[in-house]
Amino acid sequence: MALPLLFNASNGMKNIMLSIGQLIKIGRINKGLSQEDIASKLEVTKNYISLVENNRKDPSINFLRGVAKLLDIPVILLIWEKMDLPKGKTDSEKKINSQLEKMLEEAQQLFAQRALGVKK
């Protein structure tokens, strides 16, 4: 499942779909790090990084937290795919869902600015 990433580009609003692996790869390349660098810092194998980046392995939540911190990627972008939240039946649930959607939108904009060089 890919994550929709919305950002403003010079020719208007763009909607691109990125998987967890693609987000990690873009973040890694943006930081100038190799798969070996990431693997060493997170104490996993280079093969594991490759499998995650190529969407052949589902990463653990602990791995996602570590890689998000290392690559300066908002962790919500990486875990959003794994979250199974109800749309909300009660007003409280709907409010929480709305707040999470807002957080995701802000995280998308931050990632686009940092990793893709997109301006507001």
Jmol script that loads the backbone (N, CA, C; Angstrom):
load data "model"
ATOM      1  N   MET A   1       0.845  -1.176   0.000  1.00  0.00           N
ATOM      2  CA  MET A   1       0.000   0.000   0.000  1.00  0.00           C
ATOM      3  C   MET A   1       0.886   1.234   0.000  1.00  0.00           C
ATOM      4  N   ALA A   2       0.627   2.159  -0.849  1.00  0.00           N
ATOM      5  CA  ALA A   2       1.429   3.370  -0.941  1.00  0.00           C
ATOM      6  C   ALA A   2       0.751   4.513  -0.212  1.00  0.00           C
ATOM      7  N   LEU A   3       1.563   5.422   0.237  1.00  0.00           N
ATOM      8  CA  LEU A   3       1.084   6.579   0.974  1.00  0.00           C
ATOM      9  C   LEU A   3       0.990   7.763   0.032  1.00  0.00           C
ATOM     10  N   PRO A   4      -0.160   8.440  -0.013  1.00  0.00           N
ATOM     11  CA  PRO A   4      -0.238   9.631  -0.852  1.00  0.00           C
ATOM     12  C   PRO A   4       0.545  10.761  -0.214  1.00  0.00           C
ATOM     13  N   LEU A   5       1.391  11.383  -0.994  1.00  0.00           N
ATOM     14  CA  LEU A   5       2.182  12.507  -0.508  1.00  0.00           C
ATOM     15  C   LEU A   5       1.803  13.719  -1.332  1.00  0.00           C
ATOM     16  N   LEU A   6       1.213  14.706  -0.663  1.00  0.00           N
ATOM     17  CA  LEU A   6       0.768  15.920  -1.348  1.00  0.00           C
ATOM     18  C   LEU A   6       1.745  17.048  -1.072  1.00  0.00           C
ATOM     19  N   PHE A   7       2.104  17.799  -2.085  1.00  0.00           N
ATOM     20  CA  PHE A   7       2.912  18.984  -1.870  1.00  0.00           C
ATOM     21  C   PHE A   7       2.710  19.951  -3.019  1.00  0.00           C
ATOM     22  N   ASN A   8       3.042  21.217  -2.757  1.00  0.00           N
ATOM     23  CA  ASN A   8       2.937  22.246  -3.777  1.00  0.00           C
ATOM     24  C   ASN A   8       4.207  22.246  -4.620  1.00  0.00           C
ATOM     25  N   ALA A   9       4.048  22.192  -5.898  1.00  0.00           N
ATOM     26  CA  ALA A   9       5.163  22.301  -6.819  1.00  0.00           C
ATOM     27  C   ALA A   9       4.964  23.566  -7.646  1.00  0.00           C
ATOM     28  N   SER A  10       5.947  23.898  -8.445  1.00  0.00           N
ATOM     29  CA  SER A  10       5.877  25.145  -9.209  1.00  0.00           C
ATOM     30  C   SER A  10       4.671  25.185 -10.139  1.00  0.00           C
ATOM     31  N   ASN A  11       4.213  24.037 -10.573  1.00  0.00           N
ATOM     32  CA  ASN A  11       3.063  24.012 -11.486  1.00  0.00           C
ATOM     33  C   ASN A  11       1.780  23.572 -10.787  1.00  0.00           C
ATOM     34  N   GLY A  12       1.713  23.759  -9.476  1.00  0.00           N
ATOM     35  CA  GLY A  12       0.481  23.446  -8.760  1.00  0.00           C
ATOM     36  C   GLY A  12       0.622  22.273  -7.823  1.00  0.00           C
ATOM     37  N   MET A  13      -0.502  21.826  -7.269  1.00  0.00           N
ATOM     38  CA  MET A  13      -0.522  20.739  -6.305  1.00  0.00           C
ATOM     39  C   MET A  13      -0.247  19.412  -6.995  1.00  0.00           C
ATOM     40  N   LYS A  14       0.634  18.637  -6.411  1.00  0.00           N
ATOM     41  CA  LYS A  14       0.968  17.316  -6.941  1.00  0.00           C
ATOM     42  C   LYS A  14       0.596  16.267  -5.912  1.00  0.00           C
ATOM     43  N   ASN A  15       0.184  15.120  -6.376  1.00  0.00           N
ATOM     44  CA  ASN A  15      -0.149  14.011  -5.508  1.00  0.00           C
ATOM     45  C   ASN A  15       0.655  12.817  -5.993  1.00  0.00           C
ATOM     46  N   ILE A  16       1.661  12.428  -5.216  1.00  0.00           N
ATOM     47  CA  ILE A  16       2.459  11.274  -5.597  1.00  0.00           C
ATOM     48  C   ILE A  16       2.275  10.190  -4.549  1.00  0.00           C
ATOM     49  N   MET A  17       2.348   8.957  -4.967  1.00  0.00           N
ATOM     50  CA  MET A  17       2.160   7.836  -4.065  1.00  0.00           C
ATOM     51  C   MET A  17       3.516   7.206  -3.755  1.00  0.00           C
ATOM     52  N   LEU A  18       3.867   7.179  -2.487  1.00  0.00           N
ATOM     53  CA  LEU A  18       5.134   6.604  -2.063  1.00  0.00           C
ATOM     54  C   LEU A  18       4.902   5.529  -1.017  1.00  0.00           C
ATOM     55  N   SER A  19       5.622   4.437  -1.142  1.00  0.00           N
ATOM     56  CA  SER A  19       5.555   3.379  -0.144  1.00  0.00           C
ATOM     57  C   SER A  19       6.513   3.717   0.996  1.00  0.00           C
ATOM     58  N   ILE A  20       6.424   2.968   2.078  1.00  0.00           N
ATOM     59  CA  ILE A  20       7.346   3.144   3.198  1.00  0.00           C
ATOM     60  C   ILE A  20       8.783   3.009   2.701  1.00  0.00           C
ATOM     61  N   GLY A  21       9.038   1.985   1.908  1.00  0.00           N
ATOM     62  CA  GLY A  21      10.381   1.755   1.388  1.00  0.00           C
ATOM     63  C   GLY A  21      10.889   2.917   0.548  1.00  0.00           C
ATOM     64  N   GLN A  22      10.018   3.474  -0.289  1.00  0.00           N
ATOM     65  CA  GLN A  22      10.416   4.609  -1.118  1.00  0.00           C
ATOM     66  C   GLN A  22      10.717   5.834  -0.272  1.00  0.00           C
ATOM     67  N   LEU A  23       9.908   6.072   0.765  1.00  0.00           N
ATOM     68  CA  LEU A  23      10.168   7.198   1.666  1.00  0.00           C
ATOM     69  C   LEU A  23      11.530   7.047   2.344  1.00  0.00           C
ATOM     70  N   ILE A  24      11.830   5.836   2.790  1.00  0.00           N
ATOM     71  CA  ILE A  24      13.114   5.579   3.445  1.00  0.00           C
ATOM     72  C   ILE A  24      14.262   5.780   2.462  1.00  0.00           C
ATOM     73  N   LYS A  25      14.112   5.266   1.258  1.00  0.00           N
ATOM     74  CA  LYS A  25      15.172   5.404   0.262  1.00  0.00           C
ATOM     75  C   LYS A  25      15.418   6.873  -0.085  1.00  0.00           C
ATOM     76  N   ILE A  26      14.349   7.633  -0.292  1.00  0.00           N
ATOM     77  CA  ILE A  26      14.494   9.059  -0.600  1.00  0.00           C
ATOM     78  C   ILE A  26      15.176   9.772   0.565  1.00  0.00           C
ATOM     79  N   GLY A  27      14.746   9.477   1.784  1.00  0.00           N
ATOM     80  CA  GLY A  27      15.361  10.094   2.953  1.00  0.00           C
ATOM     81  C   GLY A  27      16.832   9.738   3.087  1.00  0.00           C
ATOM     82  N   ARG A  28      17.172   8.485   2.828  1.00  0.00           N
ATOM     83  CA  ARG A  28      18.561   8.022   2.920  1.00  0.00           C
ATOM     84  C   ARG A  28      19.435   8.721   1.890  1.00  0.00           C
ATOM     85  N   ILE A  29      18.967   8.763   0.654  1.00  0.00           N
ATOM     86  CA  ILE A  29      19.728   9.405  -0.419  1.00  0.00           C
ATOM     87  C   ILE A  29      19.883  10.899  -0.139  1.00  0.00           C
ATOM     88  N   ASN A  30      18.808  11.522   0.354  1.00  0.00           N
ATOM     89  CA  ASN A  30      18.849  12.944   0.674  1.00  0.00           C
ATOM     90  C   ASN A  30      19.914  13.250   1.736  1.00  0.00           C
ATOM     91  N   LYS A  31      20.103  12.325   2.669  1.00  0.00           N
ATOM     92  CA  LYS A  31      21.107  12.500   3.724  1.00  0.00           C
ATOM     93  C   LYS A  31      22.506  12.081   3.264  1.00  0.00           C
ATOM     94  N   GLY A  32      22.608  11.548   2.046  1.00  0.00           N
ATOM     95  CA  GLY A  32      23.905  11.121   1.535  1.00  0.00           C
ATOM     96  C   GLY A  32      24.433   9.863   2.211  1.00  0.00           C
ATOM     97  N   LEU A  33      23.526   9.004   2.647  1.00  0.00           N
ATOM     98  CA  LEU A  33      23.917   7.780   3.337  1.00  0.00           C
ATOM     99  C   LEU A  33      23.716   6.563   2.442  1.00  0.00           C
ATOM    100  N   SER A  34      24.566   5.579   2.633  1.00  0.00           N
ATOM    101  CA  SER A  34      24.423   4.317   1.902  1.00  0.00           C
ATOM    102  C   SER A  34      23.547   3.369   2.720  1.00  0.00           C
ATOM    103  N   GLN A  35      23.147   2.287   2.098  1.00  0.00           N
ATOM    104  CA  GLN A  35      22.400   1.264   2.824  1.00  0.00           C
ATOM    105  C   GLN A  35      23.263   0.698   3.949  1.00  0.00           C
ATOM    106  N   GLU A  36      24.576   0.570   3.694  1.00  0.00           N
ATOM    107  CA  GLU A  36      25.499   0.078   4.716  1.00  0.00           C
ATOM    108  C   GLU A  36      25.534   1.021   5.922  1.00  0.00           C
ATOM    109  N   ASP A  37      25.534   2.345   5.653  1.00  0.00           N
ATOM    110  CA  ASP A  37      25.543   3.330   6.742  1.00  0.00           C
ATOM    111  C   ASP A  37      24.315   3.160   7.634  1.00  0.00           C
ATOM    112  N   ILE A  38      23.159   3.058   6.999  1.00  0.00           N
ATOM    113  CA  ILE A  38      21.907   2.913   7.748  1.00  0.00           C
ATOM    114  C   ILE A  38      21.913   1.602   8.531  1.00  0.00           C
ATOM    115  N   ALA A  39      22.318   0.527   7.860  1.00  0.00           N
ATOM    116  CA  ALA A  39      22.336  -0.789   8.505  1.00  0.00           C
ATOM    117  C   ALA A  39      23.232  -0.783   9.741  1.00  0.00           C
ATOM    118  N   SER A  40      24.384  -0.180   9.628  1.00  0.00           N
ATOM    119  CA  SER A  40      25.324  -0.121  10.737  1.00  0.00           C
ATOM    120  C   SER A  40      24.754   0.666  11.911  1.00  0.00           C
ATOM    121  N   LYS A  41      24.165   1.814  11.630  1.00  0.00           N
ATOM    122  CA  LYS A  41      23.621   2.668  12.689  1.00  0.00           C
ATOM    123  C   LYS A  41      22.411   2.037  13.380  1.00  0.00           C
ATOM    124  N   LEU A  42      21.636   1.262  12.620  1.00  0.00           N
ATOM    125  CA  LEU A  42      20.423   0.654  13.185  1.00  0.00           C
ATOM    126  C   LEU A  42      20.617  -0.808  13.579  1.00  0.00           C
ATOM    127  N   GLU A  43      21.859  -1.297  13.417  1.00  0.00           N
ATOM    128  CA  GLU A  43      22.215  -2.670  13.785  1.00  0.00           C
ATOM    129  C   GLU A  43      21.345  -3.717  13.094  1.00  0.00           C
ATOM    130  N   VAL A  44      21.199  -3.532  11.789  1.00  0.00           N
ATOM    131  CA  VAL A  44      20.546  -4.519  10.933  1.00  0.00           C
ATOM    132  C   VAL A  44      21.483  -4.776   9.757  1.00  0.00           C
ATOM    133  N   THR A  45      21.113  -5.684   8.878  1.00  0.00           N
ATOM    134  CA  THR A  45      21.968  -5.970   7.732  1.00  0.00           C
ATOM    135  C   THR A  45      21.624  -5.051   6.558  1.00  0.00           C
ATOM    136  N   LYS A  46      22.584  -4.892   5.662  1.00  0.00           N
ATOM    137  CA  LYS A  46      22.353  -4.131   4.430  1.00  0.00           C
ATOM    138  C   LYS A  46      21.233  -4.783   3.630  1.00  0.00           C
ATOM    139  N   ASN A  47      21.174  -6.107   3.651  1.00  0.00           N
ATOM    140  CA  ASN A  47      20.132  -6.831   2.940  1.00  0.00           C
ATOM    141  C   ASN A  47      18.751  -6.468   3.486  1.00  0.00           C
ATOM    142  N   TYR A  48      18.642  -6.306   4.801  1.00  0.00           N
ATOM    143  CA  TYR A  48      17.365  -5.922   5.414  1.00  0.00           C
ATOM    144  C   TYR A  48      16.934  -4.550   4.899  1.00  0.00           C
ATOM    145  N   ILE A  49      17.881  -3.603   4.855  1.00  0.00           N
ATOM    146  CA  ILE A  49      17.577  -2.262   4.343  1.00  0.00           C
ATOM    147  C   ILE A  49      17.101  -2.353   2.899  1.00  0.00           C
ATOM    148  N   SER A  50      17.792  -3.144   2.096  1.00  0.00           N
ATOM    149  CA  SER A  50      17.410  -3.315   0.697  1.00  0.00           C
ATOM    150  C   SER A  50      16.005  -3.898   0.570  1.00  0.00           C
ATOM    151  N   LEU A  51      15.717  -4.913   1.373  1.00  0.00           N
ATOM    152  CA  LEU A  51      14.390  -5.541   1.328  1.00  0.00           C
ATOM    153  C   LEU A  51      13.297  -4.544   1.708  1.00  0.00           C
ATOM    154  N   VAL A  52      13.545  -3.731   2.734  1.00  0.00           N
ATOM    155  CA  VAL A  52      12.565  -2.726   3.158  1.00  0.00           C
ATOM    156  C   VAL A  52      12.381  -1.682   2.058  1.00  0.00           C
ATOM    157  N   GLU A  53      13.488  -1.161   1.520  1.00  0.00           N
ATOM    158  CA  GLU A  53      13.398  -0.127   0.488  1.00  0.00           C
ATOM    159  C   GLU A  53      12.692  -0.611  -0.773  1.00  0.00           C
ATOM    160  N   ASN A  54      12.802  -1.898  -1.045  1.00  0.00           N
ATOM    161  CA  ASN A  54      12.169  -2.467  -2.234  1.00  0.00           C
ATOM    162  C   ASN A  54      10.822  -3.117  -1.929  1.00  0.00           C
ATOM    163  N   ASN A  55      10.292  -2.824  -0.740  1.00  0.00           N
ATOM    164  CA  ASN A  55       8.960  -3.291  -0.327  1.00  0.00           C
ATOM    165  C   ASN A  55       8.811  -4.803  -0.340  1.00  0.00           C
ATOM    166  N   ARG A  56       9.902  -5.487  -0.018  1.00  0.00           N
ATOM    167  CA  ARG A  56       9.855  -6.948   0.063  1.00  0.00           C
ATOM    168  C   ARG A  56       9.808  -7.436   1.501  1.00  0.00           C
ATOM    169  N   LYS A  57       9.980  -6.490   2.442  1.00  0.00           N
ATOM    170  CA  LYS A  57       9.964  -6.824   3.865  1.00  0.00           C
ATOM    171  C   LYS A  57       9.230  -5.717   4.600  1.00  0.00           C
ATOM    172  N   ASP A  58       8.287  -6.103   5.455  1.00  0.00           N
ATOM    173  CA  ASP A  58       7.606  -5.127   6.293  1.00  0.00           C
ATOM    174  C   ASP A  58       8.481  -4.839   7.504  1.00  0.00           C
ATOM    175  N   PRO A  59       8.882  -3.588   7.679  1.00  0.00           N
ATOM    176  CA  PRO A  59       9.737  -3.256   8.818  1.00  0.00           C
ATOM    177  C   PRO A  59       8.947  -3.215  10.120  1.00  0.00           C
ATOM    178  N   SER A  60       9.660  -3.452  11.208  1.00  0.00           N
ATOM    179  CA  SER A  60       9.019  -3.367  12.528  1.00  0.00           C
ATOM    180  C   SER A  60       8.810  -1.899  12.893  1.00  0.00           C
ATOM    181  N   ILE A  61       7.938  -1.659  13.840  1.00  0.00           N
ATOM    182  CA  ILE A  61       7.697  -0.303  14.320  1.00  0.00           C
ATOM    183  C   ILE A  61       8.976   0.262  14.943  1.00  0.00           C
ATOM    184  N   ASN A  62       9.725  -0.566  15.670  1.00  0.00           N
ATOM    185  CA  ASN A  62      10.984  -0.100  16.261  1.00  0.00           C
ATOM    186  C   ASN A  62      11.972   0.340  15.186  1.00  0.00           C
ATOM    187  N   PHE A  63      12.052  -0.418  14.108  1.00  0.00           N
ATOM    188  CA  PHE A  63      12.930  -0.031  13.000  1.00  0.00           C
ATOM    189  C   PHE A  63      12.466   1.292  12.411  1.00  0.00           C
ATOM    190  N   LEU A  64      11.162   1.444  12.218  1.00  0.00           N
ATOM    191  CA  LEU A  64      10.632   2.679  11.633  1.00  0.00           C
ATOM    192  C   LEU A  64      10.932   3.887  12.511  1.00  0.00           C
ATOM    193  N   ARG A  65      10.819   3.706  13.820  1.00  0.00           N
ATOM    194  CA  ARG A  65      11.159   4.813  14.734  1.00  0.00           C
ATOM    195  C   ARG A  65      12.628   5.188  14.601  1.00  0.00           C
ATOM    196  N   GLY A  66      13.490   4.183  14.557  1.00  0.00           N
ATOM    197  CA  GLY A  66      14.930   4.442  14.449  1.00  0.00           C
ATOM    198  C   GLY A  66      15.308   5.102  13.137  1.00  0.00           C
ATOM    199  N   VAL A  67      14.762   4.605  12.046  1.00  0.00           N
ATOM    200  CA  VAL A  67      15.106   5.164  10.735  1.00  0.00           C
ATOM    201  C   VAL A  67      14.512   6.564  10.575  1.00  0.00           C
ATOM    202  N   ALA A  68      13.345   6.802  11.152  1.00  0.00           N
ATOM    203  CA  ALA A  68      12.745   8.136  11.087  1.00  0.00           C
ATOM    204  C   ALA A  68      13.639   9.150  11.791  1.00  0.00           C
ATOM    205  N   LYS A  69      14.128   8.783  12.958  1.00  0.00           N
ATOM    206  CA  LYS A  69      15.016   9.678  13.714  1.00  0.00           C
ATOM    207  C   LYS A  69      16.322   9.900  12.949  1.00  0.00           C
ATOM    208  N   LEU A  70      16.892   8.835  12.446  1.00  0.00           N
ATOM    209  CA  LEU A  70      18.162   8.915  11.726  1.00  0.00           C
ATOM    210  C   LEU A  70      18.059   9.762  10.460  1.00  0.00           C
ATOM    211  N   LEU A  71      16.952   9.611   9.734  1.00  0.00           N
ATOM    212  CA  LEU A  71      16.796  10.296   8.447  1.00  0.00           C
ATOM    213  C   LEU A  71      16.012  11.594   8.544  1.00  0.00           C
ATOM    214  N   ASP A  72      15.571  11.934   9.749  1.00  0.00           N
ATOM    215  CA  ASP A  72      14.815  13.174   9.958  1.00  0.00           C
ATOM    216  C   ASP A  72      13.527  13.174   9.126  1.00  0.00           C
ATOM    217  N   ILE A  73      12.840  12.040   9.166  1.00  0.00           N
ATOM    218  CA  ILE A  73      11.557  11.880   8.487  1.00  0.00           C
ATOM    219  C   ILE A  73      10.491  11.817   9.574  1.00  0.00           C
ATOM    220  N   PRO A  74       9.415  12.571   9.459  1.00  0.00           N
ATOM    221  CA  PRO A  74       8.358  12.454  10.472  1.00  0.00           C
ATOM    222  C   PRO A  74       7.874  11.005  10.562  1.00  0.00           C
ATOM    223  N   VAL A  75       7.947  10.442  11.751  1.00  0.00           N
ATOM    224  CA  VAL A  75       7.628   9.029  11.925  1.00  0.00           C
ATOM    225  C   VAL A  75       6.199   8.707  11.504  1.00  0.00           C
ATOM    226  N   ILE A  76       5.300   9.672  11.620  1.00  0.00           N
ATOM    227  CA  ILE A  76       3.913   9.402  11.223  1.00  0.00           C
ATOM    228  C   ILE A  76       3.821   9.031   9.741  1.00  0.00           C
ATOM    229  N   LEU A  77       4.716   9.565   8.915  1.00  0.00           N
ATOM    230  CA  LEU A  77       4.695   9.188   7.495  1.00  0.00           C
ATOM    231  C   LEU A  77       5.027   7.718   7.314  1.00  0.00           C
ATOM    232  N   LEU A  78       5.921   7.225   8.148  1.00  0.00           N
ATOM    233  CA  LEU A  78       6.338   5.837   8.003  1.00  0.00           C
ATOM    234  C   LEU A  78       5.359   4.857   8.636  1.00  0.00           C
ATOM    235  N   ILE A  79       4.686   5.269   9.705  1.00  0.00           N
ATOM    236  CA  ILE A  79       3.787   4.321  10.361  1.00  0.00           C
ATOM    237  C   ILE A  79       2.347   4.448   9.890  1.00  0.00           C
ATOM    238  N   TRP A  80       2.035   5.489   9.142  1.00  0.00           N
ATOM    239  CA  TRP A  80       0.649   5.722   8.734  1.00  0.00           C
ATOM    240  C   TRP A  80       0.064   4.505   8.028  1.00  0.00           C
ATOM    241  N   GLU A  81       0.849   3.888   7.152  1.00  0.00           N
ATOM    242  CA  GLU A  81       0.371   2.713   6.419  1.00  0.00           C
ATOM    243  C   GLU A  81      -0.013   1.577   7.354  1.00  0.00           C
ATOM    244  N   LYS A  82       0.690   1.478   8.474  1.00  0.00           N
ATOM    245  CA  LYS A  82       0.481   0.370   9.393  1.00  0.00           C
ATOM    246  C   LYS A  82      -0.655   0.633  10.381  1.00  0.00           C
ATOM    247  N   MET A  83      -1.141   1.847  10.424  1.00  0.00           N
ATOM    248  CA  MET A  83      -2.200   2.194  11.362  1.00  0.00           C
ATOM    249  C   MET A  83      -3.558   1.788  10.798  1.00  0.00           C
ATOM    250  N   ASP A  84      -4.351   1.188  11.646  1.00  0.00           N
ATOM    251  CA  ASP A  84      -5.689   0.760  11.250  1.00  0.00           C
ATOM    252  C   ASP A  84      -6.683   1.473  12.153  1.00  0.00           C
ATOM    253  N   LEU A  85      -6.997   2.695  11.806  1.00  0.00           N
ATOM    254  CA  LEU A  85      -7.871   3.499  12.642  1.00  0.00           C
ATOM    255  C   LEU A  85      -9.286   3.519  12.088  1.00  0.00           C
ATOM    256  N   PRO A  86     -10.254   3.383  12.967  1.00  0.00           N
ATOM    257  CA  PRO A  86     -11.636   3.516  12.496  1.00  0.00           C
ATOM    258  C   PRO A  86     -11.902   4.962  12.109  1.00  0.00           C
ATOM    259  N   LYS A  87     -12.815   5.170  11.215  1.00  0.00           N
ATOM    260  CA  LYS A  87     -13.168   6.523  10.785  1.00  0.00           C
ATOM    261  C   LYS A  87     -13.814   7.309  11.917  1.00  0.00           C
ATOM    262  N   GLY A  88     -14.391   6.629  12.848  1.00  0.00           N
ATOM    263  CA  GLY A  88     -14.968   7.299  14.002  1.00  0.00           C
ATOM    264  C   GLY A  88     -16.478   7.278  13.974  1.00  0.00           C
ATOM    265  N   LYS A  89     -17.031   6.759  15.043  1.00  0.00           N
ATOM    266  CA  LYS A  89     -18.484   6.725  15.169  1.00  0.00           C
ATOM    267  C   LYS A  89     -18.951   7.803  16.132  1.00  0.00           C
ATOM    268  N   THR A  90     -18.160   8.013  17.186  1.00  0.00           N
ATOM    269  CA  THR A  90     -18.533   9.031  18.168  1.00  0.00           C
ATOM    270  C   THR A  90     -17.851  10.352  17.800  1.00  0.00           C
ATOM    271  N   ASP A  91     -18.303  11.430  18.408  1.00  0.00           N
ATOM    272  CA  ASP A  91     -17.682  12.737  18.163  1.00  0.00           C
ATOM    273  C   ASP A  91     -16.212  12.732  18.572  1.00  0.00           C
ATOM    274  N   SER A  92     -15.896  12.069  19.684  1.00  0.00           N
ATOM    275  CA  SER A  92     -14.505  11.999  20.148  1.00  0.00           C
ATOM    276  C   SER A  92     -13.623  11.257  19.146  1.00  0.00           C
ATOM    277  N   GLU A  93     -14.108  10.131  18.629  1.00  0.00           N
ATOM    278  CA  GLU A  93     -13.350   9.362  17.640  1.00  0.00           C
ATOM    279  C   GLU A  93     -13.156  10.167  16.360  1.00  0.00           C
ATOM    280  N   LYS A  94     -14.195  10.877  15.946  1.00  0.00           N
ATOM    281  CA  LYS A  94     -14.090  11.712  14.742  1.00  0.00           C
ATOM    282  C   LYS A  94     -13.083  12.836  14.941  1.00  0.00           C
ATOM    283  N   LYS A  95     -13.059  13.420  16.138  1.00  0.00           N
ATOM    284  CA  LYS A  95     -12.111  14.489  16.443  1.00  0.00           C
ATOM    285  C   LYS A  95     -10.676  13.961  16.398  1.00  0.00           C
ATOM    286  N   ILE A  96     -10.446  12.797  16.985  1.00  0.00           N
ATOM    287  CA  ILE A  96      -9.116  12.186  16.967  1.00  0.00           C
ATOM    288  C   ILE A  96      -8.681  11.895  15.540  1.00  0.00           C
ATOM    289  N   ASN A  97      -9.585  11.336  14.749  1.00  0.00           N
ATOM    290  CA  ASN A  97      -9.274  11.029  13.364  1.00  0.00           C
ATOM    291  C   ASN A  97      -8.919  12.301  12.596  1.00  0.00           C
ATOM    292  N   SER A  98      -9.654  13.363  12.825  1.00  0.00           N
ATOM    293  CA  SER A  98      -9.390  14.641  12.166  1.00  0.00           C
ATOM    294  C   SER A  98      -8.018  15.191  12.564  1.00  0.00           C
ATOM    295  N   GLN A  99      -7.684  15.070  13.840  1.00  0.00           N
ATOM    296  CA  GLN A  99      -6.378  15.538  14.305  1.00  0.00           C
ATOM    297  C   GLN A  99      -5.245  14.730  13.686  1.00  0.00           C
ATOM    298  N   LEU A 100      -5.432  13.419  13.576  1.00  0.00           N
ATOM    299  CA  LEU A 100      -4.410  12.575  12.953  1.00  0.00           C
ATOM    300  C   LEU A 100      -4.235  12.923  11.477  1.00  0.00           C
ATOM    301  N   GLU A 101      -5.338  13.182  10.794  1.00  0.00           N
ATOM    302  CA  GLU A 101      -5.254  13.571   9.381  1.00  0.00           C
ATOM    303  C   GLU A 101      -4.481  14.882   9.234  1.00  0.00           C
ATOM    304  N   LYS A 102      -4.718  15.816  10.142  1.00  0.00           N
ATOM    305  CA  LYS A 102      -3.997  17.096  10.103  1.00  0.00           C
ATOM    306  C   LYS A 102      -2.507  16.874  10.357  1.00  0.00           C
ATOM    307  N   MET A 103      -2.178  16.013  11.322  1.00  0.00           N
ATOM    308  CA  MET A 103      -0.775  15.700  11.604  1.00  0.00           C
ATOM    309  C   MET A 103      -0.101  15.090  10.381  1.00  0.00           C
ATOM    310  N   LEU A 104      -0.799  14.195   9.699  1.00  0.00           N
ATOM    311  CA  LEU A 104      -0.245  13.566   8.511  1.00  0.00           C
ATOM    312  C   LEU A 104       0.008  14.606   7.430  1.00  0.00           C
ATOM    313  N   GLU A 105      -0.934  15.505   7.224  1.00  0.00           N
ATOM    314  CA  GLU A 105      -0.769  16.543   6.211  1.00  0.00           C
ATOM    315  C   GLU A 105       0.452  17.416   6.521  1.00  0.00           C
ATOM    316  N   GLU A 106       0.618  17.791   7.784  1.00  0.00           N
ATOM    317  CA  GLU A 106       1.772  18.601   8.179  1.00  0.00           C
ATOM    318  C   GLU A 106       3.068  17.823   7.999  1.00  0.00           C
ATOM    319  N   ALA A 107       3.049  16.535   8.328  1.00  0.00           N
ATOM    320  CA  ALA A 107       4.237  15.696   8.161  1.00  0.00           C
ATOM    321  C   ALA A 107       4.592  15.545   6.685  1.00  0.00           C
ATOM    322  N   GLN A 108       3.583  15.424   5.834  1.00  0.00           N
ATOM    323  CA  GLN A 108       3.822  15.330   4.396  1.00  0.00           C
ATOM    324  C   GLN A 108       4.501  16.596   3.884  1.00  0.00           C
ATOM    325  N   GLN A 109       4.027  17.739   4.321  1.00  0.00           N
ATOM    326  CA  GLN A 109       4.608  19.000   3.884  1.00  0.00           C
ATOM    327  C   GLN A 109       6.043  19.132   4.375  1.00  0.00           C
ATOM    328  N   LEU A 110       6.295  18.742   5.615  1.00  0.00           N
ATOM    329  CA  LEU A 110       7.636  18.795   6.169  1.00  0.00           C
ATOM    330  C   LEU A 110       8.581  17.887   5.398  1.00  0.00           C
ATOM    331  N   PHE A 111       8.136  16.670   5.109  1.00  0.00           N
ATOM    332  CA  PHE A 111       8.969  15.734   4.351  1.00  0.00           C
ATOM    333  C   PHE A 111       9.257  16.283   2.963  1.00  0.00           C
ATOM    334  N   ALA A 112       8.249  16.815   2.309  1.00  0.00           N
ATOM    335  CA  ALA A 112       8.434  17.369   0.967  1.00  0.00           C
ATOM    336  C   ALA A 112       9.450  18.510   0.998  1.00  0.00           C
ATOM    337  N   GLN A 113       9.395  19.338   2.019  1.00  0.00           N
ATOM    338  CA  GLN A 113      10.344  20.447   2.131  1.00  0.00           C
ATOM    339  C   GLN A 113      11.760  19.937   2.374  1.00  0.00           C
ATOM    340  N   ARG A 114      11.904  18.990   3.288  1.00  0.00           N
ATOM    341  CA  ARG A 114      13.238  18.498   3.669  1.00  0.00           C
ATOM    342  C   ARG A 114      13.865  17.604   2.608  1.00  0.00           C
ATOM    343  N   ALA A 115      13.122  16.617   2.181  1.00  0.00           N
ATOM    344  CA  ALA A 115      13.711  15.578   1.318  1.00  0.00           C
ATOM    345  C   ALA A 115      13.593  15.877  -0.162  1.00  0.00           C
ATOM    346  N   LEU A 116      12.538  16.563  -0.547  1.00  0.00           N
ATOM    347  CA  LEU A 116      12.323  16.798  -1.965  1.00  0.00           C
ATOM    348  C   LEU A 116      12.632  18.229  -2.378  1.00  0.00           C
ATOM    349  N   GLY A 117      12.991  19.063  -1.412  1.00  0.00           N
ATOM    350  CA  GLY A 117      13.344  20.449  -1.714  1.00  0.00           C
ATOM    351  C   GLY A 117      12.182  21.312  -2.165  1.00  0.00           C
ATOM    352  N   VAL A 118      10.979  20.917  -1.770  1.00  0.00           N
ATOM    353  CA  VAL A 118       9.780  21.651  -2.177  1.00  0.00           C
ATOM    354  C   VAL A 118       9.532  22.770  -1.184  1.00  0.00           C
ATOM    355  N   LYS A 119       9.239  23.943  -1.692  1.00  0.00           N
ATOM    356  CA  LYS A 119       8.934  25.104  -0.838  1.00  0.00           C
ATOM    357  C   LYS A 119       7.446  25.177  -0.597  1.00  0.00           C
ATOM    358  N   LYS A 120       7.057  25.813   0.498  1.00  0.00           N
ATOM    359  CA  LYS A 120       5.624  25.990   0.824  1.00  0.00           C
ATOM    360  C   LYS A 120       4.917  26.751  -0.254  1.00  0.00           C
TER     361      LYS A 120
END
end "model"
wireframe off; spacefill off
backbone 0.3
color backbone group
